[in-house]
């Protein structure tokens, strides 16, 4: 049980790999997990020993690092939970902190506690563990990794996604912009007294903001969008996720947040035939169909899968 919890948390570290501040930090976290696999708890005074480097940092820094890790894991619980191919745990092994006053015998410590998942995380059928070990060519499980750089416009718009009313406001403003800009640009061209010095900068602004606005519109209406930018890894998407369950069951009351992740999947066919890992990336289905699907790089024509952002899994597409 403990081994499974530790390997689960190591997968969580993989998920956060891109946002780790340094290799030193990553190694420290791995060392902490190793310590927790042999011990019930990790005390503040043990942190420097656990880090096992020639230049240990202040224990306060290590505590801050672990606080950061706990927050990140908590924020991305759903991705980390759903990204596992073999669902062998029923509860989420969470790293917890027990704050102490610093006196002897009353020290800050860290430990692992299995916690229930939020209501918005679907329950796993853990009784069906045997089924997932047999090769199933029709199902793909996606793995998500946190993106190092979230595009600036998504960070800027993120607060609007917390409340439905703000989301709608943003949507209306952007749709107006989307429609009004090309109309005014066209109108300026035919209007007497046309000035290229006014028109050109406006055109450039529209050109630069076109993709950001399209992506925000798409993430607010479809709840996900592909981030096809330069400097962004392939298969990067932004999801509008449920962040808090509403008290009422009305879908409109749901509070949301934006998360940017890179998604990969192991093609069940190519993994079994060639041992290929993560050959599936997310793409648009075709130029004409904007549905996001998982496509195998080894056999892009035949190995296509649906992408369910809430289950982080997909099934084979037939056509
Ligand atoms: Zn394949």
Boltz pocket constraint, residues with backbone or C-beta under 6 A from the ligand:
constraints:
  - pocket:
      binder: B
      contacts: [[A, 267], [A, 268], [A, 269], [A, 270], [A, 271], [A, 279], [A, 296], [A, 297], [A, 298], [A, 299], [A, 303]]
      max_distance: 6.0
